[in-house]
Amino acid sequence: MRPINTGKNATTTEPEKPRLLDLLRTRIRLKHYSLRTENTYTEWAKRYILFHNKRHPAEMGKEEVEAFLSHLAVKHNVSASTQNQAKAALLFLYREVLDTELPWLDDVEQAKKPQRLPVVLTVNEVQALLSRLPGTHALMGRLMYGTGMRLMETVRLRVKDVDFERREIIVREGKGAKDRITMLPQAVAAPLRDHLAVVKRLHDEDLRAGFGEVHLPHALGKKYPNAGREWGWQYIFPSKQLSADPRTGVTRRHHADEKGIQRAIRQAVRDADLAKPATPHTLRHSFATHLLQSGYDIRTVQELLGHKDVQTTMIYTHVLNRGGKGVESPLDRL
């Protein structure tokens, strides 16, 4: 606080002006962006400011932004997606925090992403990978391959969003903040029920210990104060430890760390001696490709994956197990 003289023998204090990065975090939370996005955008803003010797972004413009993005590409050799992420963070900073429209920022050239075909496993390779995943990670891997869910959609799955009777899963706030419905594979129904019974006992223990609350999206926690302790809102794959929410400080049981399943799949790839660089997302690619191989309509696959544009789904037609574009080689006719 800074003292201000307001008259004869009178002083008062003027509230300190909020720091730019604090304003950025506040605006991100008002827009209901995830904690991951908050940390990423804040880090890019910090790097941008430090790159220009701690000048305030309001004093800078197109040349400074272009210099920073070029520096990332030339000096740090970052990928196109990383460079575009930095641009998106700066765009948010200027428009949402500094309230500055930047028509010139739209003119800053977008880094072009290389058009690469997705890595897809064969059915036998998927079986070899899944069979080498241990415990809960095996269930998560089977769900990702059996439903087409992304990694974070899987770890954020809640009890209420699985309907065993209708054999469907509601994926909440997927990419683009969109909900969608996918199938619940019959092969995982029984193991998933058994897993939920274990999670339910853990939740009951948390409640008896005075905890048991889970993070709720947006402002639902204020509207329904007790909902966070209800069974339906709990994560299907909870963390093994209680932890303090980094935003509120409230002790909760968050969802499992996605790094665990990532490490488990890397190890399973090595154990299965697979040559392909498979990741959790490879299971989603394999799900889509194997459905198309089975003759399902591409629009159905698009809906299950949650793609906005069918052109995104069309990429899987290029990796179908029919050789180059499904054409028979003349060598095979000899």
C-alpha positions as CSV (number, residue, x, y, z in Angstrom):
1,M,0.0,0.0,0.0
2,R,1.2,3.5,-0.9
3,P,0.5,6.4,1.6
4,I,-1.3,9.5,0.1
5,N,-1.6,12.9,1.7
6,T,-5.3,14.0,1.4
7,G,-5.3,17.1,3.5
8,K,-4.0,18.7,6.6
9,N,-2.2,16.1,8.7
10,A,-4.2,13.4,7.0
11,T,-2.9,10.4,5.2
12,T,-4.5,7.4,3.7
13,T,-3.4,4.5,1.5
14,E,-4.0,3.8,-2.1
15,P,-4.5,0.1,-3.0
16,E,-1.7,-1.3,-5.1
17,K,-2.4,-1.9,-8.7
18,P,-2.8,-5.6,-9.5
19,R,0.2,-7.1,-11.3
20,L,-0.3,-8.0,-14.9
21,L,0.2,-11.7,-14.4
22,D,-2.4,-11.7,-11.6
23,L,-4.9,-10.0,-13.9
24,L,-4.1,-12.6,-16.6
25,R,-4.8,-15.4,-14.1
26,T,-8.1,-13.8,-13.0
27,R,-9.3,-13.3,-16.5
28,I,-8.5,-16.9,-17.4
29,R,-10.5,-18.2,-14.4
30,L,-13.4,-15.9,-15.4
31,K,-13.4,-17.6,-18.8
32,H,-13.5,-21.0,-17.1
33,Y,-10.2,-22.2,-18.7
34,S,-8.4,-25.1,-17.1
35,L,-5.6,-24.8,-14.7
36,R,-3.3,-26.3,-17.3
37,T,-4.2,-23.5,-19.7
38,E,-3.8,-20.9,-17.0
39,N,-0.3,-22.1,-16.2
40,T,0.7,-22.3,-19.9
41,Y,-0.6,-18.9,-20.9
42,T,1.0,-17.3,-17.8
43,E,4.3,-18.9,-18.6
44,W,4.2,-17.6,-22.2
45,A,3.4,-14.1,-21.1
46,K,6.3,-14.2,-18.6
47,R,8.7,-15.4,-21.3
48,Y,7.5,-12.7,-23.7
49,I,8.1,-10.0,-21.1
50,L,11.5,-11.3,-20.1
51,F,12.5,-11.6,-23.8
52,H,12.0,-7.9,-24.2
53,N,13.8,-6.9,-21.1
54,K,10.7,-6.7,-18.9
55,R,9.0,-4.1,-21.0
56,H,5.2,-3.9,-20.4
57,P,3.2,-5.6,-23.2
58,A,1.1,-2.4,-23.6
59,E,4.2,-0.6,-24.8
60,M,4.9,-3.2,-27.4
61,G,3.3,-4.2,-30.7
62,K,3.6,-6.3,-33.9
63,E,7.3,-6.1,-34.2
64,E,7.9,-7.3,-30.7
65,V,5.5,-10.2,-31.0
66,E,6.9,-11.3,-34.4
67,A,10.5,-11.1,-32.9
68,F,9.5,-13.3,-30.0
69,L,7.7,-15.9,-32.2
70,S,10.6,-15.9,-34.6
71,H,13.0,-16.4,-31.7
72,L,11.1,-19.4,-30.6
73,A,11.3,-21.0,-34.1
74,V,14.9,-20.1,-35.0
75,K,16.7,-20.2,-31.7
76,H,14.7,-22.8,-29.8
77,N,13.5,-24.8,-32.8
78,V,10.1,-25.3,-31.3
79,S,7.3,-27.1,-33.1
80,A,4.6,-25.3,-35.1
81,S,2.0,-26.3,-32.5
82,T,4.2,-24.8,-29.7
83,Q,4.7,-21.6,-31.6
84,N,1.0,-21.3,-32.3
85,Q,0.3,-21.9,-28.6
86,A,2.5,-19.0,-27.7
87,K,0.7,-16.8,-30.2
88,A,-2.7,-17.8,-28.7
89,A,-1.4,-16.9,-25.2
90,L,-0.3,-13.4,-26.4
91,L,-3.5,-12.9,-28.2
92,F,-5.4,-13.6,-25.0
93,L,-3.2,-11.3,-23.0
94,Y,-3.7,-8.4,-25.3
95,R,-7.4,-8.8,-26.0
96,E,-8.8,-10.1,-22.7
97,V,-6.4,-8.5,-20.2
98,L,-5.2,-5.3,-21.8
99,D,-8.5,-4.8,-23.7
100,T,-6.6,-4.1,-26.9
101,E,-7.8,-5.1,-30.3
102,L,-4.9,-6.2,-32.4
103,P,-5.8,-6.6,-36.1
104,W,-2.1,-6.8,-36.8
105,L,-1.8,-9.9,-34.6
106,D,-4.1,-11.8,-37.0
107,D,-1.6,-10.9,-39.7
108,V,1.3,-12.5,-37.9
109,E,1.9,-15.6,-39.9
110,Q,0.6,-18.8,-38.4
111,A,3.2,-21.6,-38.2
112,K,2.2,-24.4,-40.5
113,K,1.9,-27.8,-38.9
114,P,3.4,-30.6,-40.9
115,Q,0.7,-33.0,-42.3
116,R,1.7,-36.3,-40.8
117,L,-0.3,-39.5,-40.8
118,P,-1.2,-40.8,-37.3
119,V,0.5,-43.8,-35.8
120,V,-1.9,-46.8,-35.9
121,L,-1.5,-50.2,-34.3
122,T,-2.8,-53.4,-35.8
123,V,-5.3,-55.4,-33.8
124,N,-2.5,-57.8,-32.8
125,E,-0.3,-55.0,-31.7
126,V,-3.1,-53.5,-29.6
127,Q,-3.7,-56.8,-27.9
128,A,0.1,-57.1,-27.2
129,L,0.2,-53.6,-25.7
130,L,-3.0,-53.9,-23.6
131,S,-2.0,-57.3,-22.2
132,R,1.2,-55.8,-20.8
133,L,-0.5,-52.9,-18.9
134,P,-0.8,-53.5,-15.1
135,G,-3.9,-53.1,-12.9
136,T,-5.9,-49.9,-13.3
137,H,-3.7,-48.8,-16.2
138,A,-4.9,-51.8,-18.1
139,L,-8.5,-50.7,-17.6
140,M,-7.7,-47.1,-18.7
141,G,-5.9,-48.4,-21.8
142,R,-8.9,-50.7,-22.7
143,L,-11.3,-47.8,-22.3
144,M,-9.2,-45.5,-24.5
145,Y,-9.0,-48.1,-27.3
146,G,-12.6,-49.3,-26.8
147,T,-14.2,-45.8,-26.8
148,G,-11.9,-43.5,-28.6
149,M,-11.6,-41.2,-25.6
150,R,-8.5,-38.9,-25.3
151,L,-6.1,-39.3,-22.4
152,M,-7.5,-36.4,-20.3
153,E,-11.1,-37.3,-21.1
154,T,-10.3,-40.7,-19.6
155,V,-8.7,-39.5,-16.4
156,R,-11.4,-36.9,-15.9
157,L,-14.3,-39.3,-16.3
158,R,-16.8,-39.2,-13.5
159,V,-19.1,-41.9,-12.1
160,K,-22.3,-40.3,-13.2
161,D,-21.2,-40.2,-16.8
162,V,-21.2,-44.0,-17.3
163,D,-24.5,-45.7,-18.0
164,F,-24.1,-49.4,-17.8
165,E,-27.7,-50.1,-18.8
166,R,-27.6,-48.1,-22.0
167,R,-23.9,-49.1,-22.5
168,E,-22.8,-45.6,-23.2
169,I,-20.4,-43.0,-21.8
170,I,-21.0,-39.2,-21.8
171,V,-17.7,-37.4,-22.5
172,R,-18.0,-34.0,-20.8
173,E,-16.3,-30.9,-22.1
174,G,-14.0,-32.7,-24.6
175,K,-11.8,-30.7,-27.0
176,G,-13.6,-27.5,-27.9
177,A,-15.7,-27.7,-24.6
178,K,-18.1,-30.1,-26.4
179,D,-20.0,-33.0,-24.9
180,R,-20.5,-36.2,-26.8
181,I,-21.6,-39.8,-26.4
182,T,-19.5,-42.9,-27.1
183,M,-20.1,-46.5,-26.4
184,L,-19.3,-48.5,-23.3
185,P,-17.6,-51.7,-24.5
186,Q,-19.1,-54.8,-23.1
187,A,-15.6,-56.2,-22.5
188,V,-14.9,-53.6,-19.9
189,A,-18.3,-53.4,-18.2
190,A,-17.6,-56.1,-15.5
191,P,-14.0,-54.9,-14.8
192,L,-15.3,-51.3,-14.5
193,R,-18.0,-52.3,-12.1
194,D,-15.4,-54.1,-9.9
195,H,-13.1,-51.0,-10.1
196,L,-15.9,-48.7,-9.1
197,A,-16.7,-50.9,-6.0
198,V,-13.1,-50.3,-4.9
199,V,-13.3,-46.5,-5.6
200,K,-16.6,-46.3,-3.7
201,R,-15.0,-47.8,-0.6
202,L,-12.2,-45.3,-0.9
203,H,-14.7,-42.4,-1.2
204,D,-16.6,-43.7,1.9
205,E,-13.3,-43.7,3.9
206,D,-12.6,-40.1,2.8
207,L,-16.1,-39.0,3.9
208,R,-15.6,-40.6,7.4
209,A,-12.3,-38.8,7.6
210,G,-14.0,-35.5,6.9
211,F,-12.9,-35.2,3.3
212,G,-14.6,-36.8,0.2
213,E,-15.1,-33.6,-1.8
214,V,-14.2,-33.4,-5.4
215,H,-13.6,-30.4,-7.7
216,L,-16.8,-29.3,-9.6
217,P,-16.7,-27.5,-12.9
218,H,-17.4,-23.8,-13.1
219,A,-19.7,-22.5,-10.3
220,L,-21.5,-25.7,-9.5
221,G,-19.8,-25.8,-6.2
222,K,-21.5,-22.6,-5.1
223,K,-24.9,-23.5,-6.6
224,Y,-24.9,-27.0,-5.0
225,P,-22.6,-26.9,-2.0
226,N,-22.9,-30.6,-1.1
227,A,-22.6,-31.9,-4.7
228,G,-18.9,-32.3,-4.4
229,R,-19.2,-35.1,-1.9
230,E,-21.9,-37.0,-3.8
231,W,-20.8,-40.4,-5.3
232,G,-21.9,-39.5,-8.8
233,W,-19.5,-36.6,-9.1
234,Q,-16.4,-38.6,-8.0
235,Y,-13.6,-39.4,-10.5
236,I,-13.6,-42.9,-11.8
237,F,-9.8,-42.9,-11.7
238,P,-9.0,-41.0,-8.5
239,S,-5.6,-40.0,-7.2
240,K,-4.0,-42.2,-4.6
241,Q,-3.4,-39.2,-2.3
242,L,-5.4,-36.3,-1.1
243,S,-4.0,-32.9,-2.2
244,A,-4.7,-29.2,-1.8
245,D,-6.4,-27.5,-4.7
246,P,-3.8,-25.0,-6.1
247,R,-6.5,-22.4,-6.7
248,T,-8.6,-22.6,-3.5
249,G,-6.4,-24.5,-1.0
250,V,-9.2,-27.0,-0.3
251,T,-8.0,-30.5,0.4
252,R,-9.6,-32.9,-2.2
253,R,-9.0,-36.1,-4.0
254,H,-8.2,-35.2,-7.6
255,H,-8.2,-37.5,-10.6
256,A,-5.2,-39.7,-11.3
257,D,-2.1,-38.1,-12.8
258,E,-2.0,-38.7,-16.5
259,K,1.7,-39.2,-16.4
260,G,1.2,-42.6,-14.8
261,I,-0.7,-44.1,-17.7
262,Q,1.8,-42.4,-20.1
263,R,4.7,-44.1,-18.4
264,A,2.8,-47.4,-18.3
265,I,2.1,-47.4,-22.0
266,R,5.7,-46.5,-22.8
267,Q,6.9,-49.5,-20.8
268,A,4.2,-51.8,-22.4
269,V,5.5,-50.7,-25.8
270,R,9.0,-51.8,-24.8
271,D,7.8,-55.0,-23.3
272,A,5.8,-55.9,-26.4
273,D,8.8,-55.1,-28.5
274,L,6.7,-52.8,-30.8
275,A,8.6,-50.8,-33.3
276,K,6.0,-48.1,-33.6
277,P,6.2,-45.1,-31.2
278,A,2.8,-45.7,-29.6
279,T,1.3,-43.3,-27.0
280,P,-2.1,-43.1,-25.3
281,H,-3.3,-41.1,-28.2
282,T,-2.3,-44.0,-30.6
283,L,-5.1,-46.0,-29.0
284,R,-7.6,-43.4,-30.1
285,H,-6.1,-43.4,-33.7
286,S,-6.3,-47.2,-33.7
287,F,-10.0,-47.1,-32.5
288,A,-11.0,-44.9,-35.4
289,T,-9.1,-46.8,-38.0
290,H,-10.3,-50.2,-36.9
291,L,-13.9,-49.0,-36.9
292,L,-13.5,-47.9,-40.5
293,Q,-11.9,-51.2,-41.4
294,S,-14.9,-52.9,-40.0
295,G,-17.1,-51.0,-42.4
296,Y,-18.6,-48.3,-40.1
297,D,-19.7,-45.1,-41.8
298,I,-17.2,-42.2,-41.5
299,R,-19.9,-39.9,-40.1
300,T,-20.5,-42.3,-37.2
301,V,-16.8,-42.4,-36.5
302,Q,-16.7,-38.6,-36.6
303,E,-19.4,-38.4,-34.1
304,L,-17.8,-40.9,-31.7
305,L,-14.5,-39.0,-31.9
306,G,-16.1,-35.6,-31.4
307,H,-14.5,-34.1,-34.6
308,K,-16.1,-30.8,-35.7
309,D,-15.1,-31.3,-39.3
310,V,-15.3,-34.7,-41.1
311,Q,-12.0,-33.7,-42.9
312,T,-10.3,-34.4,-39.6
313,T,-11.7,-37.9,-39.5
314,M,-10.9,-38.5,-43.2
315,I,-7.2,-38.8,-42.3
316,Y,-7.9,-42.3,-41.0
317,T,-8.9,-43.4,-44.4
318,H,-5.3,-42.9,-45.5
319,V,-4.0,-45.5,-42.9
320,L,-6.5,-48.3,-43.5
321,N,-4.9,-51.7,-43.8
322,R,-5.2,-51.9,-47.6
323,G,-1.9,-50.7,-48.9
324,G,-1.2,-47.4,-50.6
325,K,-4.7,-45.9,-51.2
326,G,-6.2,-49.4,-51.4
327,V,-4.5,-50.0,-54.8
328,E,-3.2,-53.5,-55.6
329,S,0.4,-53.5,-56.6
330,P,1.1,-54.9,-60.1
331,L,3.9,-57.0,-58.5
332,D,1.2,-59.0,-56.7
333,R,-0.4,-59.9,-60.0
334,L,2.7,-61.7,-61.3
